């Protein structure tokens, strides 16, 4: 009886971050690429200024955090894909 409850709880905790599908991954990678590109373009003022400037620390933090999240989702996709392949 306890294992059924645990299984139900695990099924409810599945979301697009912990168990992304191929479609989720493609959407996240596309949004991340567009977002990072727009941030770089805006900080460099269409490539007329240097990218490495102290006044853009918050934007650098946003880039690092979004890259971290995107990499975690990508790793989770490959982990779940590998475990799903082993089930069959």
C-alpha positions in Angstrom: 0.0 0.0 0.0 2.9 2.4 0.7 4.5 1.8 -2.6 1.3 2.8 -4.4 1.3 6.1 -2.5 4.9 6.8 -3.3 4.3 5.9 -7.0 1.4 8.3 -7.2 3.4 11.1 -5.5 6.3 10.5 -8.0 3.9 10.7 -10.9 2.5 14.0 -9.6 6.0 15.5 -9.3 6.8 15.0 -12.9 7.0 18.4 -14.7 8.8 19.9 -17.7 12.0 20.6 -15.7 12.4 17.1 -14.2 11.0 15.1 -17.0 11.2 17.2 -20.2 9.9 15.8 -23.5 11.7 16.4 -26.8 9.2 19.2 -27.6 9.9 20.9 -24.2 13.6 20.7 -24.8 13.4 22.2 -28.3 11.2 25.0 -27.0 13.5 25.8 -24.1 16.7 25.7 -26.3 15.0 28.0 -28.8 13.9 30.5 -26.2 17.3 30.4 -24.5 19.1 31.0 -27.7 16.9 33.9 -28.7 17.0 35.4 -25.1 20.8 35.2 -24.8 21.2 36.7 -28.3 18.9 39.6 -27.5 20.7 40.2 -24.2 24.1 40.3 -25.9 22.8 42.6 -28.6 21.2 45.0 -26.1 24.3 45.1 -23.8 26.7 45.8 -26.7 24.3 48.3 -28.3 24.3 46.4 -31.6 28.0 45.5 -31.2 29.3 49.0 -30.8 30.4 48.7 -27.2 32.5 46.1 -25.4 30.6 43.2 -23.9 32.7 43.0 -20.8 31.6 46.0 -18.8 31.1 46.2 -15.0 27.7 48.0 -15.4 26.2 44.8 -16.9 26.7 42.5 -13.9 23.0 41.8 -13.5 22.6 40.9 -17.1 25.6 38.6 -16.8 23.9 37.0 -13.8 20.7 36.5 -15.8 22.7 34.9 -18.6 24.5 32.5 -16.2 21.3 31.5 -14.4 19.4 30.9 -17.7 22.3 28.9 -19.0 22.5 26.8 -15.8 18.7 26.1 -16.0 18.9 25.2 -19.6 21.8 22.8 -19.0 19.9 21.2 -16.1 16.8 20.6 -18.3 19.0 19.3 -21.1 20.7 16.9 -18.7 17.3 15.8 -17.3 16.1 15.1 -20.8 19.0 12.8 -21.6 18.8 11.1 -18.2 15.1 10.4 -18.6 15.5 9.3 -22.2 18.2 6.9 -21.2 16.1 5.4 -18.4 13.0 5.2 -20.7 15.1 3.4 -23.3 16.2 0.8 -20.7 12.7 0.0 -19.7 11.9 -1.6 -23.0 
